[in-house]
Amino acid sequence: MAFPHSTLTRHRFSVVLLACSCVSLSSRCKGGADGTPPPEPPPTLEQIEAVLGDPDTVISLLGKLPRGLEPVDLAKLREMDRQCGERRNVEQDPVARKLLTVLAASGDVRSLGYLHEVFEAAPERRDAVAHEIAKFALSQRRRPADWRLLVRAVPFVEGEIARDVLRALQLFNERGTKPQWQRQVLLAGLRLKAPDDREAVRVLRHWTGKTIDEGVAPEDALAAWQTWFDDEHPDLPPPTLPVDSADSRYKSADLLKLLSSSLDVGDPLRGAKVAEKATCLKCHRYGARGEAMGPDITNVRQRFQLKELLEEIIFPSQNLSDQYTTVIIRTRDGKTYSGVTAADGDDLVILQANGEKARIDRRTIEEAGPSRKSSMPDGLLEPLTQTEVLDLFSYLLRSER
């Protein structure tokens, strides 16, 4: 039987539609023409909240969240992180770290602002925040506020985090013109192993526009910049890492390990007496106690990480504050004084390393200049027992005054 041409065409078209429908149905059932499973839908925040007691599952789900989260979802993630921040040892919490990763990668202005708040309020999380801000700068965009945060992070970051922070700083238009910043970049490079230490050289080239290491072997490039800095800034501490004294009772690495694991053992009430024994209060004010000639140490726990505070005490000349410059004064009668100064009428009051004050008539001063050595004496922890060291740091870092 012969079909009209139009009827035959309609018949063939119907067969094609039927075949396509079968393939489409098969794809929906099997996940694809090749039998691969269909993609999983992204998790919801409700699903994440339901398994908060299972860190591994939470981290896995956070990693599957899509880009472009709604503001309400980002607000919930920030609240989750705030709750994590209230727990002890939050810096060791992998869920808290993953939350920072997701918030930074979102590129959301409020979430980035939240990371800055964490950086200010939680010294123990500053490494993690700096790393996420560095990765954001490397992969997305650079903001002036983030540059300032990364510069502030340079003195304490190490390893992979230090490498990424230095890499990010090379992409910003901003330049670090202060000698103290350049010195900290050098120190960060010294803490890194080759070839990552070259990142510090690249930052210094970017900031200064100089090529101090040109023609120098890569392994000697950082040393060339150290020599340059020392020549340019003879009044500042040399750009070298601190080294424990050979006859020191305590080694810095051992003390950091002890304090990190046993700080809770210390007694802050006993620590208040230890602070007097160690002469801390002859120069520093803590609450209503002590002198104000040196930096106020009332809220050091909000300003420093444990490792930073320990370095400030063991190696007081490693980082000199602009506000409390140590001055060397020579008078006409041949006497020499060294310490932090304060004006008092026609006199100059100088707080010396031994905690004693000297009053000098300005008219008798023959020469005065900055010192590379802090007025804070070395070896303050040497007379203390291990228990007293724990008590002292418990006192300095306690949350209540």
Beta strands, then each sheet from edge to edge (+ up, - down):
strand 1: 285-286
strand 2: 289-290
strand 3: 326-331
strand 4: 336-344
strand 5: 347-352
strand 6: 357-361
strand 7: 365-370
sheet 1: 1+ 2-
sheet 2: 6+ 5- 4+ 3- 7+
end
